[in-house]
């Protein structure tokens, strides 16, 4: 999905930007919702800048730059900061423990599929917790919350975006494979990457519920929190590279396993880079969903 071309349009001409909000002769920044005056080319509130006429054709800062347009790669400011991010991390971590406890109780009611039920319940509880946390600490302060995340609507992805998604997915898988090979060669079993346990799969056709939880809900909620909320909120403070490193470290730490600290850090960095490069959270969600799907298929087929 394109990040939005924020050039204000005259009142009597239709806007080419689906994210731009207009009212009479006024135009509003689709990043923060501030009013623009006629002829204004950048938002004085958040810094989001119009990339020129090529932005409408190419749809993202990276694609427009490749075509020769003048682009400000700053994604704009957001109405949340470091203290909100720290509070969000604490809340989600507490929710993670609470969801695990609740899922364990419910799973005990279905002893034949205990782990599968517990996993499904915990994933959905965590998803609800993340949505609530991100909304309360960040998005509720924004006039156009989905536009801030570059998540306004689903559109057919551009060829360049699809290629970047597959490139990031392949790079992540290769990096994980190299890491696993090095760990096996050094015989460092305690650092080995854990595999998906077969117990988390439902039996029969109900296995679709496993894929729905781990290959759809998990990528959506984790990308919303780690890339949309944490990485997006850190960019104005740390810059894109610093935000990628810090958000990837937080993403890695949340997985609570020594064996995945390095590969998950690499994956988190790549997903953040993909989000920054394409200007679309849907791109990182797609790559994340693809990686989880492949992991589930590999375990299921084995």
N, C-alpha and C positions, 0 to 999 in steps of 0.2 A: 504494500500500500504506500503511495507517495506521502511524504511528510507534510505536504501542503505548500502551496504557493500563496504567500500572504499579501500579494500586491493588491492594494485597495482598488476597487472598481467604481466607476461613476454610477450614480443611482439608477440611470436609465439603461445601463448595459449589464447583461448577465455576467456573473463571476464565473471564471473557468475553474476556480478553486472550490472543491466540494466542502472544505473545512472552514472556509471564510464565512463569517457571520455578518450580515449586513442589516441595517435598519435605517430606512430613508437614505439620507446622504452620508450616513456614517458607516465605517467599516470597522471590524473588530479583529484584533490579532487572534488567530486560531491557536496560538501557543498559550497566552495568558489571559486573553479576553479584553485587553485594554483597547480603548477607542483609538482609531487612526484618523488622521485628517487626509483630505484629498491630496494625492501626490506624494504622500509619505512612503518611504521605501524601507524603513526599519522601525521596529517597535521600541519606543523610548523606555518602556517598562521592563521588558525581558531581554531585549537585544536581538530578537529574531529578525533577520534581514531578508528582503526579497532578493531572489537570485537572478532576476532578469527574465526575459521572455522564454528562455530555453527551459526554465524550471517547469513550466506547464507541460512541455513535451517529454521531459526526462524524469520528472517526478521525485527526485531525491538529490540531496546536495552532491553526493559522489557522482551520480550519473550526469548531472548538469555540468559539473566541473569537467568531466571527461569530454563533454561536447563543446567546451570552450566558454561556458557561462561563468560570470563572476559570482562566487558563492561564499557566504560566511558559514563555516562548518559548525558554528555554535548552535546548539539545538535550542537555546533560549533558557531563561531562568525558570525556576519552578517555585511554587508557594510553600515548599518545605525545605528544611535544612538539616544540618548534622544532628542536632538534638532530636529531631523527628525520626531520623534514620536510626539512631541509637535506641530510641524508645520503641521503634518498630521491631528491631532485632530482638529486644528483650521480650516484647509481647508475643512475637511469633515463636521464640524459643520456649516460652512458658506454654503456649498453645500446643507446641509439638509434644511436650511431655504429657499434657492433659489429654490430648487426642490419643496418644499411645495407650494411656491408662484406660480411657473409655472404650477404645477399640478392643483391648484385651478382655474387658468385662463382657462385651457383646460377643466376641469370638468364642468365649467359653460356652455360650449357648448353642453353638454349632460345632461340636467336637470333631466331626468328620471333615470339616472345611475351616477349622479354627483360624489358621494363619491367613487363608485367603479372605475370609470375612473381616478379620482384624485389619488387614492391609487396606481393603476397600473402604472400611469405615474411617480409618485414620487419614487416608488421602483426602476424602471429602471433607472431613472436619478441618483439616489443615487448609484446604482450599477456601472454605468459608472464613476461617480465621484471617487468612492473608488478605482476602478481598475487604473484610471489615477493617483491618489494620491500615491498609493502604488508603482506603477511602477516608477514614477518620483522621489520620495523621497528615494526609497529603492532598488527595483529590477533592475533598469537600471544600477546600479553599480556592479551587480553580473554577472559573466560569465555564470553561469547556474542558472537563477532565480527560476525556478520551483523546482529544486533540493534543493535549500536553504529552500524553504517552505515545503519540503517533499510532493510535489504536482505534481510530474513529469508525472505520467500516472495512469489511472484507472486500477486496477487489482481486481480480485476476492478477497474479504477480507478474512483473516484467521479467523478461528473459535474463537480464543481468542479475536481478535479485535471486532468481532460482539458481543460477550458476554459483553465486556467492554462498547460498544456503548449502548446496551440495559440496562446495569446496570446504566450507567450515566443518561440515559433518565428516567428510573424508579425513581432514586434517586431525580432527579430534580422535577418530577411530585409530588412525595411524599412530598418533602420539600415545594413546593408551596401549596399543599393541607393543610399541617399542619399550614403554615403561615396564610392562608385564614381562617382556623377554629379558630385560636387564635384571629385574628382581629375581626371576627364575634362574638366570645364569649365576648370580651372586648367592643364590640359595637363601634369600632373605624372606622366608615364608611369612614373617609377621608383617611384611610390607606388600604382600600379594594382594592383587585386586580381587575383592569378593565377587562371586557370581550371583545371579538372581536365583534365589531358592525356589525349587519346584513347588514347595508347599503354598506359595502365594497364588498359584494358578487355580482357578475354579475348574471343576470337572465338566466335561461335555461342552455343550453350547454356552454354558455360563462363563466359559473362559473369555468370552467377549467383554464381560464385566471387568476382568483383569486388565485387558487392553484399554478399556474405557477409562479406568482409573489411572494407570501408570503411563499410558501413551497419549492421553488427552488431558485429563484434569491436572496431573502433575506438571507437565510442561507449561500449561496455561498459568497455573498459580505460581510456580517458581519463577517464570520469566516476568510475571507481573511484579513480584516482590524484588527479586535480585537485580533484574535489569531495569524494569520500568520504574521502580521506586528507589532502590539503593543507587544503582549506577546513574540513573537519570538525575537524582538529587545531588550526587557528588560531582557531576561534570562542572557546574559553575564554580565549585570550590576548589577542586583538585585538577581540573582539566581532564580531557578524555583519557589520556594514558594513565594518570593517577587513579581516576575513577574505575577504569578497567581492572587495574591491579587490586585495589581495595575490595571492589565488589566480588571479584573472583576469589579472593581470600575468604571473604565471608561466606560465599557460596560453598566453598570447599569445607570450611569448618562446620557448616550445618549438617554435613553428611555423617559426622560422628564416627568416622572410620579412618584409621591411620593408612590403610591400604589404598584409599582413594584420594588422599589429600593432594597429591601431585597431579594425577590425571584429571580430577575434577577442577582443580585450579586452572589447568590449561583449557579445559572445556569452557569454564566460566569466562575466562579471558576472551576466548574465541567468540562466544555468544554475545558478549558485550561489544566486541569489535564489529560483529555483524550488525547489531542494532545501530551502532554509530554510523557504520558505513552506508547502510541502506535507509536509515531514517525511519524504519518500521519495526515495531515490536513483533509483528506477525512473522517476520523473517526469522528471528531467534526462536520464536515459538515453534515454527516449522522444523528448524534444525534440531531442536531439543526433542520434539515429538518423534522425528526420524531416528534419532539415536536410541531413545527408549524403546521404540518399536523393534529395532534391530536386535537389541539386547534381549527382549522378550522372545522374539522369534528364535534366536540362537539357542536359548535355554529350552524353549518348548520343543524344538526339533531334536535336541539332544536327548 
